[in-house]
Amino acid sequence: MAKMTKKQLRIRKHVRLRQKVSGTAERPRMSVYRSNKHIQIQFVDDEAGITLASASTLEKMYEGNINAENVVALGKTAAERAQSVGITTVIFDRGGYKFHGKIKSIADAAREAGLKF
């Protein structure tokens, strides 16, 4: 049996997590995706299959390194965009990543900006 790569292990964890976590229109799923260069956040209604709001470091305002300040700003921006659409409570989907470092910073910043999860 071949050894699994880190990416395959993360995807396996995410699939296992997604069996338990599902978003609705009242309480959408706050999905976080992290690559080597960028981070993307989406608020997803899984029943309808649509994205209600999103934020990403691919936007012009986050040029440069994805450091601690940019990650906190991204979390706050995502929370503000969600609240502008009428989202107040969410289910956090860490995407198979450890709840540590940048993922934790995003969650903490979103909580500070007013989201409940």
VMD Tcl script that draws the C-alpha trace (Angstrom):
set ca {
  {0.00 0.00 0.00}
  {1.44 3.35 -1.06}
  {1.94 6.09 1.48}
  {-0.58 8.93 1.23}
  {0.60 12.46 0.55}
  {-0.22 15.38 2.84}
  {-2.79 16.63 0.33}
  {-4.52 13.24 0.18}
  {-4.64 13.09 3.98}
  {-6.15 16.60 4.17}
  {-8.78 15.73 1.58}
  {-9.65 12.55 3.48}
  {-10.11 14.59 6.68}
  {-12.23 17.15 4.81}
  {-14.50 14.46 3.35}
  {-14.96 12.97 6.84}
  {-15.72 16.44 8.23}
  {-18.21 17.23 5.43}
  {-20.27 14.15 6.32}
  {-21.15 15.92 9.58}
  {-21.08 19.61 8.53}
  {-23.65 21.07 6.17}
  {-24.80 24.64 5.65}
  {-28.35 25.96 5.34}
  {-29.76 29.32 4.30}
  {-30.19 30.33 7.97}
  {-26.80 28.98 9.06}
  {-24.41 28.66 6.08}
  {-21.09 26.86 6.10}
  {-18.03 29.11 6.35}
  {-15.57 27.18 4.20}
  {-11.84 27.98 4.32}
  {-9.37 26.94 1.61}
  {-5.67 27.59 2.00}
  {-3.04 27.20 -0.70}
  {0.64 28.04 -0.51}
  {0.03 31.61 -1.71}
  {-3.61 32.45 -0.96}
  {-6.56 31.87 1.35}
  {-10.20 31.82 0.25}
  {-13.33 31.97 2.41}
  {-16.85 31.18 1.18}
  {-20.22 31.18 2.89}
  {-22.11 28.29 1.31}
  {-25.77 27.23 1.44}
  {-25.41 23.49 0.76}
  {-29.14 22.88 0.41}
  {-29.41 25.28 -2.54}
  {-25.82 24.72 -3.68}
  {-24.92 28.42 -3.85}
  {-22.25 30.70 -2.43}
  {-23.81 33.57 -0.49}
  {-20.65 35.64 0.13}
  {-16.89 35.26 -0.24}
  {-13.53 36.87 0.46}
  {-10.09 36.01 -0.81}
  {-6.48 37.16 -0.69}
  {-6.59 37.16 -4.49}
  {-8.25 40.59 -4.26}
  {-6.15 43.71 -4.84}
  {-6.30 44.90 -1.23}
  {-4.26 41.88 -0.03}
  {-1.20 42.21 -2.25}
  {2.05 40.94 -0.79}
  {2.68 38.24 1.76}
  {-0.17 36.48 3.48}
  {1.04 37.33 6.97}
  {-0.80 37.52 10.30}
  {-2.17 41.03 9.70}
  {-3.55 40.17 6.26}
  {-5.16 36.99 7.59}
  {-6.91 38.87 10.40}
  {-8.07 41.53 7.92}
  {-9.38 38.77 5.62}
  {-11.40 37.24 8.47}
  {-12.92 40.62 9.32}
  {-13.68 41.38 5.67}
  {-15.37 38.00 5.23}
  {-17.49 38.56 8.34}
  {-18.52 42.04 7.17}
  {-19.52 40.72 3.73}
  {-21.51 37.92 5.35}
  {-23.32 40.37 7.63}
  {-24.13 42.63 4.68}
  {-25.98 39.68 3.11}
  {-27.77 38.97 6.41}
  {-25.67 36.12 7.79}
  {-25.13 36.23 11.56}
  {-24.45 32.59 12.53}
  {-22.34 30.11 10.58}
  {-20.92 26.60 10.77}
  {-17.12 26.71 10.52}
  {-15.57 24.31 7.99}
  {-11.81 24.23 8.45}
  {-11.35 22.26 5.24}
  {-9.31 19.44 6.78}
  {-6.63 21.83 8.01}
  {-5.57 21.94 11.65}
  {-7.37 24.57 13.72}
  {-4.10 26.36 14.28}
  {-2.20 29.38 12.98}
  {-3.84 31.14 10.05}
  {-7.06 29.10 10.20}
  {-7.50 29.95 13.89}
  {-6.71 33.63 13.21}
  {-9.43 33.76 10.55}
  {-11.97 32.22 12.93}
  {-11.04 34.56 15.79}
  {-11.20 37.65 13.55}
  {-14.61 36.60 12.21}
  {-15.88 36.13 15.78}
  {-14.58 39.57 16.76}
  {-16.35 41.09 13.74}
  {-19.67 39.70 14.95}
  {-20.18 36.23 13.46}
  {-21.37 33.49 15.80}
  {-20.19 29.88 15.51}
}
mol new
graphics top color blue
foreach p $ca { graphics top sphere $p radius 0.5 }
foreach p [lrange $ca 0 end-1] q [lrange $ca 1 end] { graphics top cylinder $p $q radius 0.2 }
display resetview
